[in-house]
């Protein structure tokens, strides 16, 4: 079955479905419908007996946004989703929060259930654009304002609400800050704490990102992270990750990019746990569109190309080359981080070519379609290659 994805979702600046003024309060009704169908062959790279597989999923959400006065607002949203592989129906509350502006001096407070998206999604993302049940958290957030300034910070303490974060009953807290270093450079700092009680695992992640634009038009980014904590088997976590990204615009609207990502894996020494865990990364955005590998015990050399076709369309071609960072450790699937069961002494996981187009049919309807081809490396349990074909659409109203 051809992968077809239909998403009805408001864009960054959606036009509300209905807006009504009630006294001093402004009420806005928002809606979302999202669906996806996909096809893979060979679908299971953890065994040489893999087969083709298809999936069709849809999601609908309705939200009510209320601005009661300049200092108090709120948002409530419920969603339902259905899938045929496996067949299931889910309904949940994705957002329910109040925003108190300037509650403590210049500080703002958010209380309730909300999604989180920090910086570029390397560590924390709701992954709403791809997951049918996005990450959302229940708790409190304090910040120095929702409007970015020269220095912006946010601190929070939450428990898992819905999405992958809820699978291990996570408790998640932290601090994030970003600021301008120069007119063309900015820096970000993360301090994250996560307790996964179902796994009896705690981890602290300290990370930083420095990014900017050179006079020659080179868009660059450096990201580094280290993790400490405790595992269920009394091992102490000590893991690292590093990402270098370079992008450049060439003549005739051609763009090229290079990305090198490295996430440590375990070695054969029993004292420490050295595998990096990608917290709540926007996995579909990084390490290949086909979502084959999670950012754990992974080396990813990526070469990127994109070009505007016209004012509505962008064409992309991404080539990823994957290796295990440590041959003593396994490779892990995106999102679930399930091991592939590698027994080979090889580190070569394979190469992935992504060809896709992103565009807008109207101001509210966006389309995304393409294909991915994964050439299996010598380390993988399966010797079959994988083809993934997809098409997606996003509509906002």
SVG drawing of the C-alpha trace seen along z (x, -y; Angstrom):
<svg xmlns="http://www.w3.org/2000/svg" viewBox="-20 -44 56 59">
<polyline fill="none" stroke="black" stroke-width="0.4" points="0.0,0.0 1.3,-3.4 2.1,-5.6 -0.4,-8.4 -0.5,-10.9 -3.4,-13.4 -3.1,-15.9 -5.5,-18.7 -3.8,-20.9 -3.5,-24.7 -0.2,-26.1 2.0,-28.4 -0.5,-31.3 -3.9,-29.6 -7.1,-31.4 -9.5,-30.2 -12.5,-28.3 -14.7,-30.6 -14.0,-33.7 -16.5,-35.3 -16.2,-38.2 -17.9,-37.6 -17.6,-40.8 -13.9,-41.4 -13.1,-37.8 -12.2,-36.6 -13.0,-32.9 -11.5,-31.1 -12.5,-27.6 -9.7,-25.7 -9.8,-22.3 -7.4,-19.8 -7.7,-16.6 -4.7,-14.5 -4.3,-11.2 -1.5,-9.1 -1.0,-5.9 2.4,-4.4 4.0,-1.4 7.4,0.2 9.2,3.2 11.2,4.8 9.5,3.5 11.4,5.4 15.2,4.9 15.7,6.9 15.2,10.2 16.0,11.7 12.4,12.8 10.9,9.3 7.9,8.5 6.2,5.5 3.8,3.6 1.3,0.7 -0.5,-1.6 -3.4,-4.1 -4.0,-6.5 -6.2,-9.5 -6.4,-12.1 -8.9,-14.8 -8.6,-17.5 -10.8,-20.4 -9.5,-23.2 -10.9,-26.3 -8.6,-29.2 -9.7,-31.9 -8.1,-35.3 -9.9,-36.6 -7.7,-39.7 -4.1,-40.8 -2.9,-38.8 -5.0,-35.6 -5.6,-33.2 -6.0,-29.4 -6.3,-26.6 -8.2,-23.3 -7.9,-20.7 -9.0,-17.1 -7.9,-14.7 -9.0,-11.3 -7.0,-9.0 -7.6,-5.7 -5.2,-3.3 -5.5,-0.1 -2.1,1.4 -2.7,2.4 -6.3,1.4 -7.0,-0.9 -8.9,-3.9 -7.4,-6.5 -9.0,-9.6 -7.2,-11.9 -6.8,-15.5 -3.8,-16.9 -3.8,-20.5 -5.5,-22.0 -3.6,-25.0 -3.9,-28.5 -1.3,-31.2 -0.8,-33.9 1.2,-36.8 3.3,-39.0 2.1,-37.0 5.4,-37.4 7.0,-40.7 8.0,-40.1 7.6,-36.3 4.9,-34.3 3.3,-31.1 1.7,-28.2 -0.2,-25.6 -1.9,-22.4 -1.2,-20.1 0.8,-21.4 3.2,-20.4 6.8,-21.4 9.1,-22.5 12.5,-23.9 15.0,-25.3 15.4,-23.0 13.9,-19.8 17.3,-18.1 16.3,-17.3 12.7,-18.3 9.8,-18.3 6.1,-17.4 6.7,-15.8 3.1,-16.9 3.7,-17.1 4.4,-13.4 3.2,-11.6 -0.6,-10.9 -0.3,-11.2 2.2,-14.0 4.2,-14.4 2.4,-16.5 3.2,-17.1 1.2,-18.0 2.8,-20.5 4.1,-24.1 6.2,-26.3 7.8,-29.6 9.4,-31.9 10.5,-35.5 7.8,-35.9 6.4,-34.2 7.9,-36.8 11.6,-36.1 14.0,-38.8 17.8,-39.1 17.7,-36.6 14.8,-34.1 14.6,-31.4 12.1,-28.8 12.0,-26.4 9.5,-23.6 8.5,-20.6 6.1,-18.1 4.9,-14.5 4.1,-12.7 0.6,-13.4 0.3,-11.6 2.5,-10.4 5.8,-8.4 6.7,-10.4 3.8,-8.6 5.0,-5.0 7.5,-4.9 5.6,-7.2 8.2,-10.0 8.8,-12.8 10.5,-15.7 11.9,-18.9 14.5,-21.4 15.8,-24.8 16.4,-26.3 17.9,-29.6 18.9,-31.2 20.5,-34.5 22.2,-36.5 26.0,-36.3 26.4,-38.7 24.1,-40.1 24.6,-36.9 25.2,-34.3 23.1,-32.8 23.6,-30.3 21.3,-27.9 21.7,-26.1 19.8,-23.1 19.6,-21.4 17.2,-18.5 16.1,-16.0 14.1,-12.8 13.0,-10.0 11.5,-7.0 9.9,-5.2 8.7,-2.2 12.3,-1.6 13.8,-2.7 16.1,-5.0 17.1,-8.6 19.1,-10.8 20.4,-14.4 21.3,-15.9 23.4,-19.0 23.5,-20.4 24.4,-23.5 23.9,-24.7 25.8,-27.5 24.7,-28.6 25.0,-31.5 25.5,-32.8 28.8,-33.9 29.4,-36.9 29.8,-34.4 26.3,-33.0 27.3,-29.8 24.6,-28.8 26.3,-26.7 25.3,-25.0 27.3,-23.2 25.4,-21.0 26.8,-19.0 25.3,-17.1 26.4,-14.9 24.3,-12.7 24.7,-11.4 22.4,-9.3 21.6,-5.8 20.3,-2.7 18.2,0.1 21.3,2.4 23.2,-0.1 25.3,-1.3 26.0,-5.0 25.2,-6.8 28.0,-8.7 27.1,-9.4 27.7,-12.1 26.4,-13.4 27.7,-15.9 26.2,-17.4 27.7,-19.7 25.5,-21.2 26.6,-23.4 24.2,-24.8 25.0,-27.1 23.0,-28.8 24.6,-28.6 23.7,-30.2 20.3,-29.7 18.6,-29.0 20.4,-25.8 21.1,-24.9 23.6,-22.3 24.2,-21.1 26.3,-18.7 25.6,-17.2 27.6,-15.0 25.9,-13.4 27.6,-11.2 25.8,-9.6 27.8,-7.3 27.0,-3.6 27.9,-1.1 31.2,0.7 32.1,4.1 33.1,2.7 30.4,3.3 31.1,0.3 29.2,-2.5 26.2,-2.9 27.6,-4.8 24.7,-4.9 23.2,-8.3 19.4,-8.6 17.8,-11.3 15.2,-12.4 12.3,-13.8 14.0,-14.5 12.0,-15.3 13.2,-12.0 11.4,-12.4 13.3,-15.6 16.7,-14.1 18.7,-11.0 16.7,-10.2 13.0,-10.7 12.3,-6.9 12.7,-6.8 14.9,-3.7 17.5,-4.7 17.2,-6.6 20.0,-8.9 21.7,-6.3 25.0,-4.5 24.8,-6.2 27.1,-7.9 25.3,-9.8 27.0,-11.5 24.3,-13.4 24.6,-15.3 21.6,-17.6 20.3,-19.3 17.2,-21.4 15.9,-23.9 12.8,-26.0 10.9,-24.8 8.7,-27.9 7.2,-30.1 5.1,-27.2 7.4,-24.1 10.8,-23.0 12.6,-19.9 14.8,-17.9 17.5,-15.1 19.1,-13.8 21.8,-11.1 22.5,-9.6 25.3,-7.1 25.0,-5.3 27.4,-3.4 27.4,-2.1 29.4,-4.4 30.5,-1.3 30.5,2.2 30.0,3.7 26.5,2.1 23.4,2.7 21.6,0.2 18.2,-1.1 15.0,-1.9 13.7,-5.5 11.1,-6.5 10.9,-3.1 14.7,-2.6 14.1,1.1 17.4,3.0 17.8,4.5 19.5,7.6 22.8,7.2 25.3,10.0 27.8,8.9 31.2,7.4 30.6,4.8 29.8,1.2 28.2,0.4 24.4,0.0 23.6,-1.3 22.8,-4.3 19.5,-6.1 18.5,-8.3 15.5,-10.5 13.8,-12.2 10.8,-14.4 8.9,-17.6 7.3,-20.1 4.8,-22.7 1.5,-24.5 -1.5,-24.0 -3.2,-27.0 -2.3,-29.2 -3.9,-26.6 -3.2,-23.3 0.4,-22.0 1.6,-18.8 4.6,-16.6 5.4,-13.5 8.4,-11.4 10.3,-8.2 13.2,-6.8 15.5,-3.9 17.6,-2.2 20.7,-0.2 21.3,2.3 24.8,2.4 26.8,5.5 25.9,5.1 22.2,5.4 20.4,8.8 18.5,8.4 20.3,8.4 17.3,6.9 17.0,3.2 14.0,1.1 11.8,-1.1 9.4,-3.6 7.0,-5.7 4.8,-8.5 2.7,-11.4 1.3,-13.9 -0.9,-17.0 -1.4,-19.6 -4.5,-21.9 -5.2,-24.6 -8.5,-26.4"/>
</svg>
